[in-house]
Amino acid sequence: MKLPRREAGQAMVEYALTAAIFFILLLFILDGSRILWSYATISQAVAAGARYGIVHGARSSQPVGPGNYAALQKVVVNNAIGLDPAMLVVKVSWENESNVPGNRITVEAVYRTRGVTGLFWPGQTFALYSSSSMIIQN
């Protein structure tokens, strides 16, 4: 069946509009997945840092405590595999400013990331925050 002359390019225009919407939606899904992966990585890294802190208390041979927690920060950064360490800020706090067993240690991290879809909103960053709190055992 032959199409009338005036409708000859209609399918191509419909395909172009539909494909553009589809690929933009796919880009947003991929970008959202990457941001979700970054958040899961930060959460895991913070938990690893808190675990490091609870076994390196005042009774440990290599204690970490207020004013001396560079090793703990390094553990968090090393566990944030695939993320830019320059964009990761780690903060550690101890209950009663002491690392004795029974006190609580809290490890927090903030990671700033930009979406690939920044093409649609330039300069927009996302701050991903995670925190883990545990009781010192050693």
Buried (B, 14 or more C-beta within 10 A) or exposed (E): EEEEEEEEEEEEEEEEEEEEEEEEEEBBEEBEEBBEEBBEBBBBBBBBBBBBBBBBBBEBEEBBBEEEBEBBBBBBBEBBEEBEEEBBEBEBEBBEEBBBBEBBBBBBBBBEBBBEBEEEEEEEEEEBEBBBEBEBBB
